[in-house]
Amino acid sequence: GTGPPVVLLHGFSLDTRMWDAQVQPLAQTHTVIRYDRRGFGRASLPVAPYSHVADLHGLLAYLQISRAALVGLSRGGSVALEFALTYPAQVEKLVLVDSVLGGYRWSDEYRALDKTVWDTARTQGIAAGKAAWIAHPIFAPALEQAAVGEQFRVMVEEYTGWHFLNRDLDQRLDPPAAQRLSEIHCPTLVVVGERDLPDFQQITDLLHTGIAGAQKVVLPGVGHLASMEAAAQFTELVGAFLAQPGA
């Protein structure tokens, strides 16, 4: 498309395909960029310490884009947020969807759910780990929709599973984003699925209250993959937010 740039950042174990429903509608008014983050999709695997924030900065420099809106789901949301903290002049707007938040203390219940997946991968192999990840309660609402569930399964099954068996070398912010939300001054939209797990509801509230002027929207009836589960509603919501006058 043509128009102001918007970058779409996918979640863990997913890839650019999770944004299939958004690209063409957003391209009517924006230049839409999506890419596989390092370690996912068709991107190379980490072999040394790296930074998802630095990767995005390098991509924008390569594309000669000085300023863009960022839309990120889950771990992609935390990358967008950390990029905005590191390079504030380059971020026009932020959309954080069912976002992870660096420095947030996960509940014991959520840690146990993730631990089951990683333990399964390490003891029974990557294929078993992927099956356990697909069965994670966080994705139960998405799996209720046949087309969304199938799209999700395909992405996970084609994911390498590298992170299940290796320590991620991504260099995170220090101090973490959770302690620096007051530094975000660009227009921000925080979105969460009504049925997402309690930790993500709490993170959404922290983002909403911690970022001055942030807007919050709860998408009814959907879970963690809100942009896929309620694709049309989500795309309309984001399009309207991006059309609002900037800061």
Residue pairs with C-beta under 8 A, 6 or more apart in sequence:
1 26
1 27
1 28
1 29
1 30
1 31
1 32
2 30
2 31
3 29
3 30
3 31
4 29
4 30
4 31
4 68
4 69
4 92
4 242
5 30
5 31
5 32
5 33
5 63
5 65
5 67
5 68
5 69
6 26
6 30
6 31
6 32
6 33
6 68
6 69
6 70
6 71
6 242
7 33
7 34
7 35
7 56
7 60
7 68
7 69
7 70
7 71
7 80
8 16
8 19
8 22
8 23
8 32
8 33
8 34
8 71
8 72
8 76
9 37
9 56
9 70
9 71
9 72
9 73
9 76
9 77
9 79
9 80
10 16
10 18
10 19
10 34
10 36
10 37
10 40
10 41
10 73
10 76
11 18
11 73
11 74
11 75
11 76
11 77
11 98
11 225
12 40
12 74
12 75
12 163
13 40
13 130
13 133
13 155
13 156
13 159
13 163
14 40
14 41
14 73
14 152
14 155
14 156
14 159
15 36
15 40
15 41
15 42
15 155
15 158
15 159
16 34
16 35
16 36
16 41
17 41
17 151
17 154
17 155
18 73
18 151
18 152
18 155
18 225
18 227
18 228
19 34
19 227
20 151
21 227
21 228
21 231
21 232
21 235
22 32
22 71
22 227
22 231
22 234
22 235
22 238
23 32
23 34
25 235
25 239
26 32
26 235
26 238
26 239
26 242
29 239
29 242
29 243
30 69
30 242
31 65
33 59
33 63
33 65
33 68
35 43
35 59
36 42
36 43
37 43
37 52
37 55
37 76
37 79
38 44
38 45
38 46
38 50
38 52
38 55
39 45
39 46
39 160
39 162
39 163
39 168
40 159
41 159
45 160
45 162
46 162
46 166
46 168
46 169
46 170
48 169
49 169
49 171
50 169
50 170
50 171
51 170
51 171
52 79
52 82
52 170
53 79
53 82
53 83
53 86
53 87
53 173
54 171
56 79
56 83
57 83
57 86
57 87
57 90
60 66
60 68
60 90
66 90
67 89
67 90
67 91
67 92
68 90
68 91
68 92
69 91
69 92
69 93
69 94
69 95
69 242
70 80
70 83
70 84
70 91
70 93
70 94
70 95
71 80
71 95
71 97
71 238
72 78
72 79
72 80
72 81
72 95
72 96
72 97
72 99
73 97
73 98
73 99
73 225
73 226
73 227
74 97
74 98
74 99
74 100
74 224
75 100
77 96
77 97
77 98
77 99
77 100
78 99
78 100
78 101
78 102
78 177
80 94
80 95
80 96
80 99
81 94
81 96
81 99
81 101
81 102
81 177
81 184
81 207
82 102
82 172
82 173
82 177
83 90
83 91
84 91
84 94
84 184
84 186
85 173
85 177
85 180
85 183
85 184
86 173
88 183
88 184
88 185
88 186
91 186
92 186
92 187
92 246
93 186
93 187
93 188
93 189
93 241
93 242
93 246
94 184
94 186
94 187
94 188
94 189
94 211
95 188
95 189
95 191
95 238
95 241
96 188
96 189
96 190
96 191
96 207
97 191
97 192
97 226
97 227
97 234
98 191
98 192
98 193
98 196
98 200
98 204
98 223
98 224
98 225
98 226
99 190
99 200
99 203
99 204
99 207
100 203
101 177
101 178
101 203
101 206
101 207
102 172
102 173
102 176
102 177
102 178
103 175
103 176
103 177
103 178
103 179
104 178
104 199
104 202
104 203
104 206
106 114
106 199
107 198
107 199
109 198
110 197
110 198
110 199
113 136
113 137
113 138
114 136
116 132
117 129
117 132
117 133
117 136
117 164
118 129
118 164
120 128
120 129
120 131
120 132
121 128
121 129
121 130
121 132
121 161
121 164
121 165
122 129
122 164
122 165
126 160
126 161
126 164
126 165
127 161
129 161
129 164
130 156
130 157
130 159
130 161
133 139
133 156
134 143
134 152
134 153
134 156
137 197
138 196
138 197
138 223
138 224
139 152
139 223
139 224
139 225
140 223
141 193
141 195
141 221
141 222
141 223
141 224
141 225
141 229
142 148
142 149
142 152
142 222
142 223
142 224
142 225
142 228
142 229
143 149
143 152
145 229
148 225
148 228
148 229
151 228
152 225
152 228
173 180
178 206
178 210
181 206
181 207
181 210
181 211
182 210
182 211
182 212
184 211
184 212
184 214
185 212
185 247
186 246
186 247
187 213
187 215
187 241
187 244
187 246
187 247
188 207
188 211
188 213
188 214
188 215
189 214
189 215
189 216
189 217
189 237
189 238
189 241
190 204
190 207
190 208
190 211
190 214
190 215
190 216
190 217
191 204
191 216
191 217
191 218
191 219
191 226
191 227
191 234
191 237
192 200
192 201
192 204
192 216
192 217
192 218
192 219
192 226
193 218
193 219
193 222
193 223
193 224
193 225
193 226
193 229
193 230
194 218
194 219
194 220
194 221
194 222
194 223
195 221
195 222
195 223
196 223
196 224
196 226
197 223
197 224
200 224
204 216
205 216
207 214
207 216
208 214
208 215
208 216
215 241
217 237
219 226
219 229
219 230
219 233
219 234
219 237
221 230
222 229
222 230
223 229
226 234
227 234
227 235
